Amino acid sequence: MNKSTKIIIAIVSIILVIVVLAVVILTKPKDEKQVEKINSAEELEGLINKVYEGQENLIPDSAQTQVIDITDDVMVKSFTGLDNGNDLEYLVVSEPMISSQAYSFVLLTVKEGVNADKIAETIKDKVDYRKWICVSAEKVYTTSSGNVVCLIMSSEEVAKPIYEKFKTLVGTVGQEYEKTEEIELPPEMY
């Protein structure tokens, strides 16, 4: 083989490598979407409404969606288990005013630079799933997507579909956390 043939083979080989790389890059599945950055409490309320679409039979009749003041540490703790709202931008809660069913759906946004996944884990660990007078939540689910953290707690039959709908709407979520109520019976009942 002469020198010009070797150069042509080398050029063709380089072109083939480039073409193969281009095909691999262009056909690689794109990363799933995350929820767009939420910039207001109204956008969180809108996301709750989208989650509720088609799920109306699961939601307690008296459920109301409300914006919570993140500077009110007592309210923040009541709905999230967090000691304060220092890391939060917005907090929106959907709960019944009066119900015999344990139900709480909470969406919040975290400030820039705050790890939403870590907040989701903290909420799972600290939220009071027995905060109602006569009932307690059987299941607690938390996760995050972008700057949004989701908490749903209720019975398994209610919490799971609401949680799954949230995940479907937002696409990619962070770490998923769940807790199941452990019912402690008095020793004489064993």
C-alpha beads as a LAMMPS data file, in Angstrom:
LAMMPS data file: protein, C-alpha beads

190 atoms
189 bonds

1 atom types
1 bond types

-500.0 500.0 xlo xhi
-500.0 500.0 ylo yhi
-500.0 500.0 zlo zhi

Masses

1 110.0

Atoms # bond

1 1 1 0.000 0.000 0.000
2 1 1 1.249 3.382 -0.871
3 1 1 1.218 6.451 1.353
4 1 1 -1.864 8.095 -0.240
5 1 1 -3.935 4.907 0.180
6 1 1 -2.997 4.779 3.875
7 1 1 -4.064 8.422 4.309
8 1 1 -7.404 7.768 2.582
9 1 1 -8.037 4.715 4.792
10 1 1 -7.167 6.755 7.902
11 1 1 -9.533 9.580 6.849
12 1 1 -12.362 7.143 6.072
13 1 1 -11.801 5.441 9.447
14 1 1 -11.983 8.779 11.273
15 1 1 -15.167 9.716 9.390
16 1 1 -16.744 6.357 10.302
17 1 1 -15.897 6.865 13.989
18 1 1 -17.435 10.367 13.886
19 1 1 -20.587 9.058 12.176
20 1 1 -20.969 6.231 14.718
21 1 1 -20.521 8.676 17.626
22 1 1 -23.040 11.073 16.092
23 1 1 -25.600 8.284 15.697
24 1 1 -25.070 7.152 19.302
25 1 1 -25.432 10.696 20.639
26 1 1 -28.499 11.510 18.526
27 1 1 -30.321 8.268 19.319
28 1 1 -29.524 8.320 23.045
29 1 1 -32.766 8.714 24.987
30 1 1 -33.173 12.180 26.393
31 1 1 -33.303 12.567 30.157
32 1 1 -36.808 12.637 31.530
33 1 1 -38.153 16.056 32.388
34 1 1 -38.272 17.531 35.836
35 1 1 -41.035 19.844 36.894
36 1 1 -40.400 23.359 35.635
37 1 1 -39.073 25.622 38.376
38 1 1 -42.061 26.765 40.403
39 1 1 -41.930 30.494 41.044
40 1 1 -45.110 31.183 43.031
41 1 1 -47.617 29.727 45.453
42 1 1 -50.220 29.987 42.680
43 1 1 -48.149 27.644 40.507
44 1 1 -48.042 25.140 43.396
45 1 1 -51.825 25.419 43.732
46 1 1 -52.114 24.791 39.993
47 1 1 -49.965 21.671 40.310
48 1 1 -52.197 20.385 43.127
49 1 1 -55.240 20.963 40.911
50 1 1 -53.606 19.001 38.069
51 1 1 -52.818 16.126 40.434
52 1 1 -56.457 16.133 41.566
53 1 1 -57.862 15.934 38.012
54 1 1 -59.521 12.544 37.657
55 1 1 -58.833 11.734 41.329
56 1 1 -61.823 13.567 42.814
57 1 1 -63.258 10.359 44.317
58 1 1 -60.146 9.998 46.512
59 1 1 -60.106 13.486 47.992
60 1 1 -62.139 14.228 51.142
61 1 1 -65.124 16.445 50.348
62 1 1 -64.052 19.202 52.691
63 1 1 -60.444 19.369 51.418
64 1 1 -59.290 22.930 50.912
65 1 1 -56.089 24.129 49.314
66 1 1 -54.399 27.014 51.070
67 1 1 -51.127 28.919 50.990
68 1 1 -49.237 28.756 54.293
69 1 1 -47.060 31.604 55.546
70 1 1 -43.525 30.165 55.657
71 1 1 -42.561 32.614 58.427
72 1 1 -45.112 30.972 60.748
73 1 1 -42.941 28.245 62.306
74 1 1 -45.902 26.634 64.087
75 1 1 -47.851 26.180 60.836
76 1 1 -44.768 25.020 58.920
77 1 1 -44.080 22.396 61.598
78 1 1 -47.722 21.334 61.707
79 1 1 -47.872 20.601 57.977
80 1 1 -44.297 19.441 57.257
81 1 1 -42.528 18.506 60.478
82 1 1 -39.809 21.040 59.625
83 1 1 -38.787 23.262 62.526
84 1 1 -39.143 26.420 60.433
85 1 1 -39.575 27.680 56.892
86 1 1 -36.060 29.115 56.532
87 1 1 -35.250 26.886 53.525
88 1 1 -38.644 27.318 51.852
89 1 1 -39.980 29.751 49.288
90 1 1 -43.626 28.636 49.125
91 1 1 -45.819 26.156 50.975
92 1 1 -49.258 25.035 49.817
93 1 1 -51.398 22.507 51.663
94 1 1 -54.546 20.615 50.759
95 1 1 -56.346 19.168 53.763
96 1 1 -59.936 18.792 54.921
97 1 1 -61.135 21.231 57.550
98 1 1 -63.072 18.478 59.326
99 1 1 -62.917 14.820 58.376
100 1 1 -62.809 11.359 59.843
101 1 1 -60.156 10.540 57.238
102 1 1 -56.472 11.325 57.720
103 1 1 -55.454 13.246 54.615
104 1 1 -52.733 15.785 53.840
105 1 1 -51.226 16.723 50.472
106 1 1 -48.403 19.252 50.716
107 1 1 -46.291 20.846 47.997
108 1 1 -43.502 23.251 48.790
109 1 1 -40.612 24.875 46.999
110 1 1 -37.137 25.238 48.407
111 1 1 -34.846 28.228 48.089
112 1 1 -32.015 28.277 45.564
113 1 1 -29.129 26.111 46.767
114 1 1 -31.245 24.049 49.178
115 1 1 -31.243 20.296 48.573
116 1 1 -34.910 19.429 47.876
117 1 1 -34.207 15.712 48.236
118 1 1 -32.799 16.233 51.734
119 1 1 -35.874 18.280 52.692
120 1 1 -38.117 15.439 51.427
121 1 1 -36.231 12.979 53.622
122 1 1 -36.422 15.253 56.653
123 1 1 -40.162 15.703 56.177
124 1 1 -40.663 11.925 55.963
125 1 1 -38.748 11.506 59.228
126 1 1 -40.303 14.393 61.149
127 1 1 -43.881 14.916 59.935
128 1 1 -46.533 13.989 62.486
129 1 1 -48.725 11.428 60.737
130 1 1 -50.815 11.192 63.905
131 1 1 -51.622 14.890 64.059
132 1 1 -55.360 14.359 63.773
133 1 1 -57.375 13.815 66.924
134 1 1 -58.998 10.468 66.113
135 1 1 -57.105 9.114 63.105
136 1 1 -53.585 8.744 61.791
137 1 1 -52.162 8.370 58.304
138 1 1 -51.342 4.828 57.299
139 1 1 -48.819 5.870 54.613
140 1 1 -46.448 8.793 54.185
141 1 1 -44.791 9.430 50.805
142 1 1 -42.276 12.171 50.053
143 1 1 -40.090 12.985 47.071
144 1 1 -38.803 15.966 45.115
145 1 1 -38.606 17.168 41.539
146 1 1 -36.580 20.245 40.714
147 1 1 -37.250 22.747 43.490
148 1 1 -40.568 21.117 44.492
149 1 1 -41.026 18.750 47.428
150 1 1 -44.143 16.581 47.649
151 1 1 -45.679 15.065 50.792
152 1 1 -48.809 12.941 50.763
153 1 1 -50.111 11.114 53.795
154 1 1 -53.336 9.219 54.181
155 1 1 -54.536 5.650 53.825
156 1 1 -52.643 3.534 51.286
157 1 1 -55.686 3.504 48.950
158 1 1 -55.746 7.291 48.814
159 1 1 -52.089 8.256 49.213
160 1 1 -50.608 5.949 46.572
161 1 1 -52.707 7.135 43.566
162 1 1 -52.204 10.815 44.476
163 1 1 -48.455 10.236 44.836
164 1 1 -48.244 8.316 41.553
165 1 1 -50.169 11.069 39.717
166 1 1 -47.731 13.687 41.066
167 1 1 -44.773 11.630 39.800
168 1 1 -46.422 11.161 36.392
169 1 1 -47.004 14.898 36.013
170 1 1 -43.495 15.986 37.000
171 1 1 -41.515 13.244 35.239
172 1 1 -38.234 12.711 37.011
173 1 1 -38.209 12.661 40.795
174 1 1 -35.406 12.446 43.308
175 1 1 -35.110 9.842 46.003
176 1 1 -38.488 8.454 47.037
177 1 1 -39.250 8.031 50.726
178 1 1 -42.127 6.261 52.404
179 1 1 -43.189 5.360 55.895
180 1 1 -45.915 3.007 57.059
181 1 1 -47.602 3.534 60.403
182 1 1 -46.607 0.962 62.943
183 1 1 -49.553 0.337 65.218
184 1 1 -48.366 -0.301 68.744
185 1 1 -50.727 -2.428 70.788
186 1 1 -50.624 -2.583 74.558
187 1 1 -48.843 -5.706 75.859
188 1 1 -52.107 -7.263 77.057
189 1 1 -53.405 -7.306 73.457
190 1 1 -50.623 -9.561 72.136

Bonds

1 1 1 2
2 1 2 3
3 1 3 4
4 1 4 5
5 1 5 6
6 1 6 7
7 1 7 8
8 1 8 9
9 1 9 10
10 1 10 11
11 1 11 12
12 1 12 13
13 1 13 14
14 1 14 15
15 1 15 16
16 1 16 17
17 1 17 18
18 1 18 19
19 1 19 20
20 1 20 21
21 1 21 22
22 1 22 23
23 1 23 24
24 1 24 25
25 1 25 26
26 1 26 27
27 1 27 28
28 1 28 29
29 1 29 30
30 1 30 31
31 1 31 32
32 1 32 33
33 1 33 34
34 1 34 35
35 1 35 36
36 1 36 37
37 1 37 38
38 1 38 39
39 1 39 40
40 1 40 41
41 1 41 42
42 1 42 43
43 1 43 44
44 1 44 45
45 1 45 46
46 1 46 47
47 1 47 48
48 1 48 49
49 1 49 50
50 1 50 51
51 1 51 52
52 1 52 53
53 1 53 54
54 1 54 55
55 1 55 56
56 1 56 57
57 1 57 58
58 1 58 59
59 1 59 60
60 1 60 61
61 1 61 62
62 1 62 63
63 1 63 64
64 1 64 65
65 1 65 66
66 1 66 67
67 1 67 68
68 1 68 69
69 1 69 70
70 1 70 71
71 1 71 72
72 1 72 73
73 1 73 74
74 1 74 75
75 1 75 76
76 1 76 77
77 1 77 78
78 1 78 79
79 1 79 80
80 1 80 81
81 1 81 82
82 1 82 83
83 1 83 84
84 1 84 85
85 1 85 86
86 1 86 87
87 1 87 88
88 1 88 89
89 1 89 90
90 1 90 91
91 1 91 92
92 1 92 93
93 1 93 94
94 1 94 95
95 1 95 96
96 1 96 97
97 1 97 98
98 1 98 99
99 1 99 100
100 1 100 101
101 1 101 102
102 1 102 103
103 1 103 104
104 1 104 105
105 1 105 106
106 1 106 107
107 1 107 108
108 1 108 109
109 1 109 110
110 1 110 111
111 1 111 112
112 1 112 113
113 1 113 114
114 1 114 115
115 1 115 116
116 1 116 117
117 1 117 118
118 1 118 119
119 1 119 120
120 1 120 121
121 1 121 122
122 1 122 123
123 1 123 124
124 1 124 125
125 1 125 126
126 1 126 127
127 1 127 128
128 1 128 129
129 1 129 130
130 1 130 131
131 1 131 132
132 1 132 133
133 1 133 134
134 1 134 135
135 1 135 136
136 1 136 137
137 1 137 138
138 1 138 139
139 1 139 140
140 1 140 141
141 1 141 142
142 1 142 143
143 1 143 144
144 1 144 145
145 1 145 146
146 1 146 147
147 1 147 148
148 1 148 149
149 1 149 150
150 1 150 151
151 1 151 152
152 1 152 153
153 1 153 154
154 1 154 155
155 1 155 156
156 1 156 157
157 1 157 158
158 1 158 159
159 1 159 160
160 1 160 161
161 1 161 162
162 1 162 163
163 1 163 164
164 1 164 165
165 1 165 166
166 1 166 167
167 1 167 168
168 1 168 169
169 1 169 170
170 1 170 171
171 1 171 172
172 1 172 173
173 1 173 174
174 1 174 175
175 1 175 176
176 1 176 177
177 1 177 178
178 1 178 179
179 1 179 180
180 1 180 181
181 1 181 182
182 1 182 183
183 1 183 184
184 1 184 185
185 1 185 186
186 1 186 187
187 1 187 188
188 1 188 189
189 1 189 190
